[in-house]
């Protein structure tokens, strides 16, 4: 298996989204696209592993349009696959990200992307503050449960 060179520094943010004119301005300090790295990586038909990619912030249209998709109507859990295919802008050298690509991700990579989607779109805390009932010491525990994944109820 070969490994692709997956692009720029994960902390850099592009100046515009695909489909935006370079003349369109973003609000100062508004970051709309985020880099990620998958735990395992997507293996394409040629055997190349793609681990690094980018995801843009979701729009209201992104959240609504999968609801009329027949695959989602037949299986509501498929919502997460369709939604991720809309907001992932690059995966390694691939720029045409569609539901078939997301379907072929390893389960750990899909879970990673679902968590990343929730994080960048502000859809819930990563951790909750709790206190020990005996000593009162405060610490953080993960705040999500399996039912919090995209498409799960």
N, C-alpha and C positions, 0 to 999 in steps of 0.2 A: 504494500500500500504506500502511496506517496502522500506527502503532506503539502497543502497549498500554502503559499505565503499570503497571510490574511490581512494585509493592509496596514493602515496608519495606527498611530498611538491611540490606545483605548480611551485616553482622557481628552482627546481633541474632539471638538464638535464642529460639524460642517456648518457652513454659513446659510445654506438653504436646503429645503427638502426636494426630493425628486418631483418634477412637475412644476416647481415654483420658478418664476422668473428671477434671475439674479437681481433685478431691480426692486423686487418686493422686499420690504424691510421687516425685520423681526423687532419686537420690543427689545430695548436694551437689556442685556443680561438674560433673555429668554433662550433657553437651550431646548431645542426640539428634537434632536437626534442623539442617541446614546450608543456607545460601543459596548459589546458584550463578548464573553468567551464561554463556549460550551464546555461542560465537563468531559464529554467524549468526542463530540463532533459529528457532523453529517457526512456520510460516506456516499459520494455520487456514483453513478453507473461505471465510471472509469476507475474507481477505487481511491480517488482523491478525498482526503479528509479535510473538511472545512470547519474550523472551530471558532474563528473570530467573525463578528458581524456587527450590524447596526440595526437599531430599532428606533422608529420615530414615535413621538407622542400620538396617542389615538385621538381621533376627532369624534364628534357625535355621530357623524355618518358611518365611521368605522364600527361603532358600537351598535348602530341600528341596522345596517345593511345585511349582516349575516342572519338576522331574524327572518328574512324572507327567503333565504337559501333553503332549497328542498332538503339538502343533507342535514341541516340544523333542525328543520321541522320534523324530520323522521327520527333524529337522534340529537336531543338538546346538548349532550356532552360534546358534540362536534363543533359547537360554537367556538371553543377555544382554538381549534385548529384553523377555522376560517378567519377568526379575528387576528391571530398571529400572522397568517399569510398576508394580511392587509398591511400590517405595521412593520414587518421585518423588511428592511430596504436592501440589505446585503447579507450574504452568508458566504464567507471566504471570497472566492472570485465570482460567485453567483449573484446576479442582480434580479433575476426573474424568480421570485419566491412565490410559490402557489401552494395550495392545500396539499398536493401530492408530496411536495418537499417536506412540509411540516409533518405529514403522516409518517414519513420514513425516518423521523428523528428517533433516537433512543429515548426511552421513557425518562431517564434522568435529565436529558437535554430538554425535553418538552417541559418537564416540571421546572427546570431552571428558567426557561423563557417565560413561563406563566408567572413565576415569582417576579422576574425582572419587569414584565409588563405592569404588574400591580404596583411595583416599587416606583417606576418612573412616572406612572400616571396618578400617583397619590391615592391608591385605592386601599389603603390599610397599613397599619403599623407592622414593622418587621418584628418588633418585640414589645412585650408588655412589662411594665414595672410591677413587681410583686414584692411582698415582704414576708419573711419567715414568721409564722405565728408564735414561735417560741421566743426567739431572740430579737425580732424586729429588724434584722438585717435586710436591706433592700437589694434586689438584683433583677436582671432582665431575663425573661424566658421568651422563646419564640411565640409570636402572637397569632399564627395562622394554624388552621387545621386542614385536613385533607379536603373537606367540603368547600374550602375557600378557593380552590383552583378554578380557572376560567371554565365556564360551562357546567360546573357542578353546583347543585343546589343545596 
